[in-house]
Amino acid sequence: MLDVGRHPKINVLAYSEVVDFNGEIGNFNVKVRRKPRYIDASRCTACGACAEKCPTKVPNEFNFGFDDRKAIYKDYAQGIPSVFTIDPDHCKVILGGKCGVCQKVCQAKAVDYEQKESFVDLNVASVIVSTGYELFDATQIPEYGYGRMPNVISSLEMERLLSAGGPTRGHLSRPSVIYGEKRLKELPKLIKKAEKDQKEDQKQILEQEMKRIEEQVHKYHTAKKLAFIQCVGSRDFRFHKYCSNYCCMHSIKEAIIAREHEHETESYIFYMDLRTVGKGFEEYKVRGAEVSGLKYIRGRVAEILQDEEMNPVVYYEDTEKRQVVGMTFDMVILANACSPSKGIRNISELLGLELDENQFVRTSPNNPLDTNVPGIFSCGCAQGPLDIPESVAQASSAAARAAEVVMTEGLPIAV
Amino acid sequence: MNLPDIVDRTGAYYCLDCGICTGSCPVSRIFPDFSPRLMVEKVLVDQEENPLEDINVWACLSCGQCSVRCPSEIDYPEFVRLIREEAVLQGKTGTPAHRGLFQTIMRMQTMDVKQSKTEWAREIGNISTSGDVYFFVGCAPFFDVEFHDDWGLDMMDSPRGSLKLLNAVGIDPVIHDDERCCGHDLFWNGDTENFVKLARKNVELIRSLGCKQVVFSCPEGYMTFKNRYPEFVGELGFEPIHLYELLTREANSGKIKFEPLETRLTYHDPCRLGRQAGILEEPRELLKAIPGVELTEMEHNRQSGICCGTSAWMNCSACSKSIQKKRIEEAISVGAETLVTACPKCRAHLSCALRDMETPLQIRDLNEILAQAIKL
C-alpha cells in the first residue's frame, strides 16, 4: 500500500466518493466528491501533535471501540495518504463550540476549519471496482450472544487484539476486562459524586460494582481457552448461502498466533468441514494441530450462554462422538461471513453494473474480471469472498486488463 | 405420505449434518438418545431401521427451536409430524399423557355432542349471539376438568381474562356452545383424520355466524387456524387475530390504561406464540404498560425461549419434568416473583413441576394479570 502511495503515476483520492458517472469504454467521465478533511493535506506532516492535545475522545472504530481515538485522527498508522482528518461529528469547533487547540499546536498551519468539499472531474479509459466487503453482522444470530456478551467477539476484533499495534499491544485481554478497566477509571469519580450528593444507596451500589469488577479484572485477565466458531452467517440459508472462502484459514491463523503470544493458550475450532483449499493450506491446518495444539471439533455451535463470571458457555453436538456438550471458554471468536459492502448497490447503480444474487458484482467464470459494462473491471471481495493471495492475483490481473483498454483506446486486441 | 415425499416436502435433503438441531434441542440435552440430526440421517441414508417404529418420533416437542436455527431451514417439526401421521396410519402411536383423557375428549367432539361452553362467559361478562368478532375460547374449559380439583389450578383464568379485556375495549364477542377443539393436539399426534373433522366443524360454525374476525388467546388455536386450516378446508372467510395484537394496537392508541401493580415478573414465550407466530414483543409491551411492573428476561427468551416440556398431551416423561424444572430455575435466578405464561398448556405444565419445588415463585396467565390491572 505504501508503494502505491509513493508511486509517481498513481494518484490516490482517499476520503472521496464517486457522485456522477457516464461515458463508454475508452472515455468515461467521473465526478468525484472530495470530502473536507478540515486539514490542508499538502501541509500536514502527520506529526500527530494535534491528536495528542485534542481534548475530545471518540470510540476508535478501527479497534472496534476497544480504545479511544481523538476527534482529529488518522484511521490507522499505515493509512495513505498519511494525513490527519477532523471528524466533523465530534470536533467542538465544527459543531459550533469553542476549542481550536489543534490549530494552535499545528506548526505546519494545516488545520482549516472552514474547508469545504470539492469536486474533481476525471476522464478515464477504464475503471476497476474493488470496493471490498463488509463483516457479517452477527447480532442477527441472537443465540450466539454477539453484542450482548462482551467475551464473544468477531474475527476482526480478534485481529485487533492480536495486533502489536492494537488496543492491547497484542496481549490477549478479555474484552470484559478491557471494558471493566475502563469502568474502573470512571467509578471513583462517580462514587465521590454520590458521596457529595449524599446518595447513600447509589454509593453502595457503585462500590459493590467496583469490588465485583476489580475481582473480575484481577482473576480473569488473559483469555487462554478460546473457541473459534466457523460459518457464522455463511453456508446458512437464512443469511448467506455461499461459503465465505477465507474463514477456515483465518481462524486457524488466529489460533496459531494466539498460541505464539501465550503458550498456555488452548484453542478449539468448531467446524462443519474445514475448507483448507490452497497452496500450503492443508499443511498449515495439520501444523496447527501438531505444533500449536489446536483441537478441531466437528459440529456447528447451537448456542452460547454466559456464566456468572462472564465466561461464554458453548453448546454444540460433537457429531463424531454423537454427544451434546456444553463447554466453558474464556473467549469465543466468531468467523463472521464475508457480506457484500453496503455501498455496492449505490456504486453499481451509478456505473450500471449488474450484481449477482448475493449482491456482489456479477462476473463470469470465463472472464473473471469483466463486468457487464465494457471497460469496467472488478476484483477482490467486491465480486465475492476471496482470500489475500487470490485478491492480490486478481488485482494485478485487473490492472493488466485495464492497461489493455488504455493502450488500445478501447478497441479489442487480437489474441 | 411416504418417506421420500416427507423428505422432499420438509427440505430435509438439504441437511448438512452440522448438529445445530441436536445441540439446540431441549430433549437431547436430557435424553442423549434423542437426536433430530440422527433422525433425519436415518431417513436419508440408512433405512435398516424403520423410522416409523422409532419411539423417539414421539419424544419431539415440536417446539421448533432446531428449525429456527437450522442453516438449511429444514422444517423439522413438520418432518416429525408427517412421520407420525404415517405411523398412525400403520397403527402405531406414542404414549398419551393423562391416560389419554384429552385425546378422548377431542375425538368425542368430532361427533354431534351437545356442549355447554358459554355459561361461564355469561356469568362474568358480555357476549353476543351475532356480530363481527368471534372469540375462540379453546380447550381451557376441558383442561379445567382435569386440573381444577386435583391441583387447585383454575384454567378458566385465561378465557375469563380474555373476555374481560375484550369487553374493556368495547368488544362483546360472539361465543358459541358448538365450538370444537381446534384439533391442534390430534394433528400433532398424527391423527389427521379427526383433526380435519374438527376443523370443518369450527370453520362451518364461524362462517354460518357471519363473523369477520376471530380473536384467539390460545397460541395453538391461533396457529392452527391461521397456518393449517386453509390447507384442509380452503379459504377461511374470516381473519384470525391474536388477542395481544389487538390489545397492543389499542394500548398504543391510548385506548387502554392500566392500574399500578408492584411486582417483578418474567415472561415465558410459548413456542407457538413466540418462535412460531412471531408474537414476541406484544406481550412484553403490554406487561411494561402496567405501571410498577418490573419485567426481567430469563436467559432463554424470545426466539430462544425454552419449551414447557411436553406438547399435544403426548409422551410426558422424566425429561419433561427436567425441562420444566430448569425453566423454573431460570425464572428464580433472575429474581422474578411471578412467571407469566400466555398459553394454558405452558401454565399447566410448568405448574405441574412447581408442585415438587420449594419456591415462592408463582405461575400466572398473562390474560389474568392484564385483566386484573386494566383500568375500566
Interface residues (C-beta under 8 A of the other chain):
Chain A: P142 E143 C231 R235 D236 F237 R238 M272 R298 G299 R300 V301 A302 E303 L305 Y315 Y316 E317 D318 T319 R322 Q323 V324
Chain B: Y14 L16 D17 C18 G19 I20 C21 T22 G23 S24 C25 S28 R29 P32 S35 R37 L38 R69 P71 S72 E73 E299 R302 Q303 S304
